[in-house]
Amino acid sequence: MSATEAPAGGSAAEVLDRCTELDTISARPDGLERAHLTPEHARANRLVGRWMERAGLRTWVDAAGNLWGRREGREPGLPALVLGSHLDTVPDAGSYDGMLGVVMAVAVVERLGDRVADLPFALEVVGFTDEEGTRFGKALLGSQAVAGLWDEDWWDLRDRDGTTLLQAFEDFGLDPRRVGEAARRSEELVGYLEAHIEQGPYLEAADASLGYVTTIAGARRFHLAVHGEARHAGGTPYSRRKDALVGAAEAITTIERMARESDCIATVGRIEVRPGGVNVIPGRTDLSLDLRAATDPERDAMWEAMHAEVTALCERRGLTFTASENHRAAAAPCAAWLQQAVVAGIGVTGDHAPMGLWSRAGHDAMAMAEITDIGMLFLRCFDGISHHPAEDVRAVDVERGLDAFEATVLEVADAVRGREG
């Protein structure tokens, strides 16, 4: 291919070029950031919409700001198999989290070409918005709207500039009163398939390009607080101290130890100390806790054990421990028949014993699981790095991923025809 030739439609080279083009749509000149209901969101929808139209998809933006494309199957109006991921990013993001899955979905439609007209379902591609929750602190807003899970309390969420979600909808040109129109009914859907970088090191460690997802982690998030007593740092002897920061530090190491000894993952990602003076014993420390596990019972049992142990260590120090939950997402198992389709799809690449992985990260598939069966294809990523500019994939893995994703769609079609028979 000469330097002036465009990559072939549906190829890994074209997919990677399109991800690079999406990189140029950013709110910041020194890195990638594309948040919900921003001008960058609108530009990304327009760009990917053009690619969808080139693939023969009829496009629209739904009442929550998600981008959709559709091609009819063997007859108009059939339920749809949906392929997709998200187009928004975290601050200072990498090039592939979410976007790769959307662009690969478009490429699969291009590869299938006229064969789409023989499918026993329509084929739809979705580019979800606000999977990350970067702007308003609430993840999966786009896919939860599609799943019919919209909560009216979300309208009061504010971004760092004080703009409410309600105002952002209106500024974007959406009518908040119509957000319910984004919801899809289960009978409209055959299933949902998402291709995504692994965001972990396991495929790379196994020297494998692809894997299939067994379940998506169930997550709970908490606001934790350790309450002590603020006093003079010099004048208060250790026997009289009630240092909230020292208690919080012990709590953090306890949380890590307990998670390491289990199959759960626990992360304290934020800490705030009050009053924050260099010569004042901390009187209060606030913490965040993100707790994940492959199943909800594992996750919940770990929280009960952590809560008891941290409460006890705080009591020994004369401190008080409080906790409030601010997020809960159920684990989302992938449907067995779609797992089988993804495994068979991976098989066309020559890997007949692909690795099954539970996804430690959350995905739009979690919300879609509320209304339809889900399946996920994982691609190897460099060193497991994600949510960082160093995020990277190899062209050979993308090419194998495209082969597998296309074959998975055809496997799903055979399964649906088998049900009809």
ZAPANU-10559 format. One record per residue (C-alpha): z, x, y; residue in one letter. Coordinates in steps of 0.001 Angstrom, whole numbers, padded with zeros to 6 digits, always signed. Each point is the difference from the previous one (the first is absolute). Last residue first. Example, Ala and Ser with C-alpha at 12.3 -4.5 7.8 and 13.67 -1.06 7.14 Angstrom:
! ZAPANU-10559
+007140+013670-001060S;+000660-001370-003440A;
This chain:
! ZAPANU-10559
+013013-036161-024113G;+001354-000371+003514E;+002891+002304-000799R;-002409+002597-001319G;-002074-000282+003170R;+003135+000824+001987V;+000707+003040-002168A;-003600+001210+000284D;+000190-000318+003798A;+003273+001911+000057V;-001665+002789-001971E;-002874+000010+002506L;+002471+000361+002879V;+001744+002809-001897T;-003320+001827-000487A;-000521+000059+003770E;+003542+001278+000551F;-000374+002665-002694A;-003288+001354+001329D;+001365-000086+003551L;+003161+001789-001087G;-002025+002642-001821R;-001920+000654+003211E;+003236-000014+002027V;+001555+002476-002417D;-003021+002317+000203V;+000044-000222+003806A;+003571+001306+000105R;+002778-001727+001911V;+002205+001029+002913D;+003129-000957+001964E;+000859+003014+002189A;+000093-002274+003073P;+003169-001630-001382H;+000900-003427-001407H;-000998+001397-003396S;+000370+003246-001950I;-000032-000147-003816G;-000954+003690-000058D;-003605-000974+000803F;-000750-003577-001026C;-000915-001357-003435R;-001414-003505+000017L;+001918-003093-001122F;-001649-003234-001162L;+001958-003224+000471M;+000057-003454-001588G;+001229-003352+001291I;+000176-003587-001245D;+000045-002650+002709T;+002144-001811+002575I;+003303+001896+000301E;-001617+003145-001393A;-002003+000160+003235M;+003174+001016+001840A;+000684+002924-002310M;-003725+000881-000100A;+000325+000834+003699D;+001736+003186-001127H;+003480+001492-000306G;+000600+003569-001135A;+001784+001025-003217R;-002966-001291-001964S;+000687-000098-003700W;-002445+002238-001794L;-002208-000315-003074G;-001958+003147-000814M;-003477-000372-001406P;-000715+000432-003728A;-003758-000516-000265H;-000917+002286+002894D;-003756+000440-000273G;-000877-001541+003373T;-000945-003264-001731V;+003582-000173-001291G;+001382-000450+003516I;-001621-003432-000011G;+001537-000795-003377A;+003423+000904+001361V;-000661-002112+003118V;-001027-002982-002154A;+003056+000404-002224Q;+002266+000085+003058Q;-001807-003140+001173L;+000798-001763-003288W;+003620+001157+000104A;+000569-001276+003536A;+001515+002653+002277C;+003739-000385+000416P;+001205-000603+003570A;+003606+001004+000652A;+001597-002379+002459A;+000163+000893+003662A;+003223-000083+001989R;+000563+001032+003601H;+002863-000077+002521N;+003084+000224-002237E;+003339+000551+001712S;+002581+002645-000864A;+003501+000830+001221T;+002271+002977-000737F;+003428+000508+001584T;+001620+003416+000279L;+003450+001315-000927G;-001549+002896-001914R;+000879-001370-003432R;-001274-003384+001158E;-003374+001551+000828C;-000246+001506-003486L;+000771-003387-001568A;-002547-001931+002052T;-002644+002613-000835V;+000727-000369-003715E;-000015-003798-000030A;-003156-000341+002098H;-001796+002576-002126M;+000860-001799-003239A;-001077-003391+001350E;-003188+001520+001398W;-000824+001656-003324M;+000409-003292-001851A;-002362-001669+002477D;-002724+002626-000418R;+000144-000011-003786E;-000002-003834-000052P;-002986-000084+002416D;-002198+002186-002145T;-001890+003244+000654A;+002592+001078+002518A;+000375+000374+003765R;+002799+000400+002555L;-000630+000704+003707D;+003240+000629+001878L;+000391+000234+003768S;+003092+001492+001568L;+002377-000707+002887D;+002892+002355+000757T;+003064-001045+001959R;+002945+001711+001651G;-001451+003506+000026P;+002639+002536+001057I;-000787+000846+003612V;-000717+003484+001389N;-003763-000014-000541V;-000189-003624+001114G;-002017-002465-002089G;+002046-003159+000526P;-001171-000861-002570R;-002224+001552-002661V;-003363-001364-001104E;-001635+000733-003358I;-003444-000920-001337R;-001846+000707-003235G;+002680-000385-002638V;-002100-000198-003149T;+000766-001350-003463A;-002351+000149-003006I;+001050-001489-003331C;-000522+001416-003501D;+003621+001171-000105S;+002028+003211+000430E;-002045+000939+003063R;+000822-003375+001566A;+003732+000505-000456M;-000111+003507+001433R;-002058-001079+003018E;+002340-002863+000847I;+003034+002279-000367T;-001617+002598+002268T;-000593-002672+002626I;+003519-001440-000327A;+001528+003450+000459E;-001996+000416+003208A;+001024-003489+001121A;+003680+000893-000437G;-000523+003197+001979V;-001749-002042+002680L;+002711-002653+000188A;+002767+002523+000611D;+003407-001660-000369K;+002127+002972+001011R;+003776+000034-000014R;+000559+002552-002785S;-002837+002056+001413Y;+001853+000539+003262P;-001211-001799+003164T;+000129+001975+003243G;-003226+001920-000215G;-002488-002675-000990A;+001641-002688+002143H;-000118-003377-001695R;-002547-002541-001276A;+001390-001955-002945E;-001819-000917-003193G;-002620-002569-000974H;-002763+000873-002469V;-003014-002276+000380A;-002837-000823-002377L;-003152-001931+000866H;-001701-000828-003251F;-003403-000028-001607R;-000900-001424-003409R;-003100+000871-001978A;-001578-001098-003278G;-002448+002643-001031A;-003559-000907-000891I;-000771-000450-003692T;-002229+001459-002722T;-002438+001850+002241V;-003035+001719-001498Y;-000889+003668+000266G;-002834+002140+001276L;-001057+003590+000569S;+002328+001586-002540A;+001227+003606+000054D;+003369-001247-001343A;+001878+001483+002977A;-002658-001445+002298E;+000464-003448-001488L;+003791+000217+000394Y;+000271+001329+003539P;+000476-003164+002085G;-001815-002002+002651Q;-002293-001255-002815E;-003026-000570+002203I;-001006-003635-000129H;-002449-002362-001695A;+001052-003644+000157E;-001055-002867-002244L;+000914-003648+000658Y;-000550-002889-002371G;-002152-003012-000812V;+000726-001722+003303L;-000652-003367+001652E;+002338-001784-002449E;+002879+002111+001277S;-000431-001327+003511R;-000629+002301+002953R;+002040+000108+003195A;-001778+001144+003179A;-000019-003580+001294E;+003775+000210+000372G;-000519+002278+002993V;-001514-002928+001923R;+002788-000631+002505R;+000061+003703+000823P;-003572-000235+001352D;-001659+003405-000182L;-001786+001705+002900G;+001763+003357-000293F;+002103-000786+003077D;+001071-003272-001620E;+001093+001684-003193F;+001767+002744+001980A;+001910-002632+001984Q;+001342-001597-003184L;+000816+003390-001488L;+002133+000630+003057T;-000738+002799+002451T;+003134+001982+000891G;-001766+003352+000354D;+001460+001299-003275R;-001371-003041-001838D;+001794-003321-000162R;+000603-002530-002794L;+000525-003520+001371D;-003021-001472-001796W;+001467+001234-003274W;+002511-002881-000052D;-002869-002344-000933E;-000185+001643-003435D;-003438+000330-001582W;+000004+000051-003794L;-003300-001781-000623G;-001382+002893-002068A;-002651+000689+002648V;+002725+000158+002669A;+001940+002359-002266Q;-003097+002175-000238S;-000243+000438+003760G;+003711+000408+000724L;+000477+002485-002837L;+002664+002066+001826A;+002369-001138+002740K;+000990+002659+002551G;-002135-001512+002755F;-002509+002781+000659R;+000026+002169-003099T;+000484-002768-002594G;-002080+001964-002517E;-002034-002844-001512E;-000786-001114+003523D;-003583-001146-000478T;-001811-000646-003245F;-003609+001047-000548G;-001249-002488-002553V;-003028+000035-002311V;-001133-003113-001843E;-002108-000454-003132L;-000784-003534-001126A;+000610-000798-003637F;-001893-000228-003288P;-002119+002998+001101L;-003789-000245-000280D;-000689+000018+003759A;+002158+003108+000335V;-002523+001808-002208R;-002361+000114+002993D;+001875+002950+001471G;+002876+001173-002166L;+000028+003370+001719R;+000181-001528+003477E;+002884-002252-001079V;+001741+003067-001422V;-000536+001839+003298A;+001701-002788+001940V;+003007+000265-002319A;+000004+003789+000385M;+000152-000417+003788V;+002981-002333-000279V;+001839+002222-002483G;-000635+003157+002024L;+001345-001708+003115M;+003362-000776-001565G;+001426+003522+000051D;-003107+002159+000349Y;-000207+001891+003295S;+003576+001077+000558G;+002282-001459+002618A;+001652+001248+003174D;+001607-003434+000497P;-000376-002248-003076V;-003384-001559-000570T;-001908-003285+000072D;-003157-000627-002055L;+001513-001490-003158H;-001041-000537-003626S;-002805-001865-001693G;-001792-001656-002889L;+000278-003764-000466V;-001420-001797-003042L;-000986-003343+001433A;+000017-003588-001237P;-003512-001478-000122L;-001437-001702+003087G;-003673+000803-000425P;-001476+000695-003446E;-000589+003169-002005R;+002264+001925+002361G;+000222-000325+003758E;+000574+002993+002220R;+003003+000089+002306R;+001427+002205+002769G;+003422-000165+001606W;+001856+001696+002871L;+003674-000899+000520N;+001061-001087+003511G;+002506-002706-000993A;-002373-002972+000561A;-002740+001655-002042D;-002670+002412+001165V;-003414-000820-001489W;-002793+001604-001989T;-002845-001062-002299R;-000527+002934-002351L;-003427+001472-000693G;+001083+003642-000213A;-001322+000605+003531R;+002197-002912+001085E;+003050+001741-001444M;-000863+003238+001779W;-000331-001896+003273R;+003370-001674-000619G;+001518+003438-000576V;-000972+000961+003547L;+001001-003303+001599R;+003361-000134-001782N;+000709+003611+000968A;-000769-000786+003645R;+002332-003018-000013A;+002880+001984-001509H;-000614+002767+002539E;+000245-002529+002832P;+003443-000905-001387T;+001075-002952-002146L;+001645+002165-002688H;+000073+003765+000357A;-002473+002837-000305R;+001472+003471+000372E;-001853+003183-000898L;+000786+003245+001774G;-000179+001976+003251D;-002170-002388+002027P;+002205-003036-000586R;-000790-003695-000468A;-002477+000815-002766S;-003483-000997-001105I;-001522+003418-000670T;+001627+000114-003441D;-002130-003012-000986L;-003036+002283+000166E;+001673+002454-002362T;+000724-002831-002442C;-003676-000950+000255R;-001073+003538-000808D;+002290-000009-003038L;-001533-003214-001302V;-003505+001271+000689E;+000617+003198-001942A;+001605-001936-002848A;-003163-002055-000332S;-000456-003733+000553G;-003031+000448+002220G;-001445+003500-000304A;+001181+002562+002523P;-002003+000193+003204A;-002617+002742+000199E;-000028+002345+002999T;+001843+002877-001671A;-002386-000164-002945S;+000966-001471-003335M;
